[in-house]
């Protein structure tokens, strides 16, 4: 009998998103890949279908557009796909002083990292709860655990994602639905270049492999965890945030990216 489990992965054209898609494909899920770059998604879809790992649908959308989440939900509904998992991975960061970075760029970051994720979660979660299975995997960041000078808005958006995910985890759990926040640190992906961080102290040190991050995140989600922080170094940073003064943590975060 063909597998009827569908996983939606936003920001699926590269990096962690593409690797998460590979992870779900490997366990037998059909996929809906969502991103702006169709050619990248087509290449990934060809790779996965060649491995005979189920069906792959492609949706080309800019989720920063206000009506994009509703369009995606409507399209998936019209196709009659039984969505088992929503992966909210689409997002980006910007390095620079708050007063120097463009206002519209920063608002677009909020629209994608926060608003689109919230819209998609609200659109798909009721159906997941009704079915009593599956859930949402939200890609947050290690940045969620402390304020971030020189990346102020990015850190704030990821703190929102973490907080929302933890709250939804508790709300959805009684219905057999899991909501997990994946909080990776520096990772080998296009994020560093897009954010202008390639020359920063943070990205000059050891970066985790995106495939490894994705594997840990998907395993944590499937195990029903609320939060997953891949990597020993990242777990240490998270732990330090619990015991050190916030003034120390935010200064250290600023020095790593400044």
C-alpha positions in Angstrom: 0.0 0.0 0.0 1.5 3.4 -1.0 2.6 5.6 1.9 0.1 8.4 2.5 2.2 10.4 4.9 3.2 13.8 3.5 5.7 16.2 5.0 5.9 19.8 4.0 9.4 21.4 4.1 9.7 25.1 3.7 13.1 26.6 2.7 13.8 23.2 1.1 16.1 24.4 -1.7 19.4 24.0 0.3 21.1 23.6 3.6 19.2 22.3 6.6 15.9 22.3 4.8 17.1 20.1 2.0 18.7 17.7 4.5 15.5 17.5 6.5 13.7 16.7 3.3 16.2 13.9 2.7 15.7 12.6 6.3 11.9 12.4 5.9 12.2 10.9 2.5 14.5 8.2 3.9 11.8 7.1 6.4 9.2 6.9 3.7 7.4 10.2 3.7 6.2 11.8 0.6 7.3 15.5 0.3 6.0 18.9 -0.5 9.1 21.1 -1.1 8.5 24.8 -0.7 11.0 27.6 -1.6 11.6 30.4 -4.1 14.3 28.6 -6.2 12.5 26.0 -8.3 15.6 24.7 -10.1 17.2 23.7 -6.7 14.0 21.9 -5.6 13.7 20.2 -9.0 17.2 18.8 -8.5 16.4 17.6 -5.0 13.1 16.1 -6.2 14.9 14.2 -9.0 17.5 12.8 -6.5 14.8 11.6 -4.2 12.5 10.1 -6.8 15.4 8.4 -8.5 16.0 6.6 -5.1 12.4 5.4 -5.3 11.5 7.1 -2.0 7.9 8.2 -2.8 6.3 11.2 -4.3 7.7 14.8 -4.3 5.6 17.9 -5.1 7.2 21.3 -5.7 5.6 24.6 -4.7 7.5 27.7 -5.7 6.5 30.5 -3.2 8.1 33.4 -1.4 6.7 32.9 2.1 7.6 36.4 3.1 4.6 37.5 1.0 1.5 38.0 3.3 -0.8 35.7 1.3 1.8 32.9 0.6 1.0 30.7 3.6 -2.7 30.7 2.8 -1.9 29.9 -0.8 0.2 27.0 0.3 -2.4 25.6 2.6 -5.1 26.0 0.0 -3.0 24.2 -2.7 -2.2 21.3 -0.4 -5.8 21.0 0.6 -7.0 21.0 -3.0 -4.5 18.3 -3.8 -6.0 16.2 -1.0 -2.7 15.5 0.7 -2.8 14.1 4.2 -0.2 16.3 5.9 1.6 14.4 8.7 4.4 16.9 9.4 5.0 20.6 8.7 8.6 21.7 8.8 9.0 25.5 9.1 12.6 26.0 8.0 12.4 29.0 5.7 14.2 32.0 7.2 17.3 34.1 7.0 19.5 36.3 9.1 21.4 39.6 8.7 24.6 40.7 10.4 25.0 44.4 11.1 24.0 47.2 13.4 20.2 47.6 13.9 20.5 51.3 12.8 22.5 50.5 9.7 20.7 47.6 8.3 17.8 48.5 6.0 14.4 48.8 7.6 12.6 46.8 4.9 15.2 44.0 5.0 14.7 43.6 8.7 10.9 43.7 8.4 11.1 41.1 5.7 13.1 38.9 8.1 10.3 39.2 10.6 7.7 38.4 8.0 9.5 35.2 7.0 11.0 34.0 10.3 8.0 34.9 12.5 4.8 35.8 10.6 4.9 33.1 7.9 5.8 30.5 10.5 3.0 31.6 12.7 0.5 31.6 9.8 1.5 28.2 8.6 1.4 26.7 12.1 -2.1 28.1 12.7 -3.3 26.9 9.3 -2.0 23.3 9.6 -2.1 22.5 13.3 -5.9 22.1 13.6 -5.9 19.3 11.0 -3.0 17.6 12.7 -4.8 17.8 16.0 -8.0 16.4 14.4 -6.0 13.4 13.0 -4.2 13.0 16.3 -0.8 12.3 14.8 2.2 14.0 13.3 3.2 17.6 14.2 5.4 20.5 13.4 9.2 20.9 13.4 10.2 24.5 13.7 13.8 25.4 12.9 14.9 28.0 15.5 18.5 28.6 16.4 21.0 28.6 19.2 20.5 32.4 18.9 17.1 31.9 20.5 18.7 31.6 23.9 20.3 35.0 24.2 20.1 38.5 22.8 22.4 39.1 19.9 24.1 42.5 19.4 24.9 43.0 15.6 22.1 40.5 14.8 19.4 42.0 17.0 16.3 41.2 14.9 17.5 37.7 13.9 18.0 36.7 17.5 14.7 38.2 18.5 12.9 36.2 15.7 14.4 32.9 16.8 13.5 33.6 20.4 9.9 34.0 19.3 10.1 30.7 17.4 11.5 28.8 20.4 8.9 30.3 22.8 6.0 29.6 20.4 7.2 26.1 19.7 7.5 25.2 23.4 4.0 26.6 24.1 2.5 24.7 21.2 4.3 21.6 22.3 2.3 21.6 25.5 -1.0 22.5 23.8 -0.7 19.8 21.1 0.8 17.0 23.2 -2.5 15.8 24.7 -3.8 15.2 21.2 -0.9 13.0 20.1 0.7 15.8 18.1 4.3 16.9 18.6 5.8 20.4 18.1 9.6 20.6 18.3 12.0 23.5 18.1 15.3 22.6 16.4 18.0 25.0 17.7 21.3 24.5 15.7 24.4 26.7 16.1 26.7 27.5 13.2 26.0 25.1 10.3 27.5 24.4 6.9 24.9 26.0 4.7 24.1 29.1 2.7 23.0 30.9 5.8 26.4 32.3 6.7 26.9 33.9 3.3 23.4 35.3 3.2 23.8 36.8 6.7 27.2 38.2 5.9 28.8 36.1 8.7 31.5 34.2 6.8 34.2 36.3 8.4 32.8 36.3 11.9 34.4 34.4 14.8 31.4 32.2 15.1 31.6 30.9 11.5 35.4 30.7 11.5 35.2 28.0 14.1 33.9 24.4 13.8 30.5 24.3 12.0 28.2 21.3 12.1 27.3 19.5 9.0 23.8 20.3 7.8 23.0 16.6 7.3 24.0 15.8 10.9 21.9 18.7 12.2 18.9 17.5 10.2 19.2 13.9 11.4 19.4 15.0 15.0 16.4 17.3 14.6 14.2 14.8 12.9 15.1 12.1 15.4 14.2 14.5 18.3 10.9 15.4 16.6 10.0 11.7 16.1 10.9 11.0 19.8 8.5 13.7 20.9 11.0 16.2 22.3 10.1 19.9 22.7 13.6 21.3 22.0 16.6 19.9 20.2 20.0 21.5 20.3 22.5 19.6 18.2 26.2 19.4 19.1 28.2 19.3 22.3 29.5 22.8 21.9 26.0 24.2 21.3 24.6 22.4 24.3 27.4 23.9 26.4 26.5 27.4 25.2 22.8 26.8 26.0 23.7 25.5 29.5 25.9 28.6 30.2 23.0 30.8 29.4 21.2 29.3 32.4 23.9 30.1 34.9 25.7 33.2 33.6 24.2 36.7 33.8 22.4 37.8 30.7 24.8 40.8 30.4 27.7 38.3 30.0 25.9 36.2 27.5 24.8 39.0 25.2 28.3 40.5 25.3 29.8 37.2 24.3 27.2 36.7 21.5 28.0 40.2 20.1 31.7 39.4 20.1 31.2 36.2 18.2 29.4 37.9 15.3 30.7 41.5 15.6 
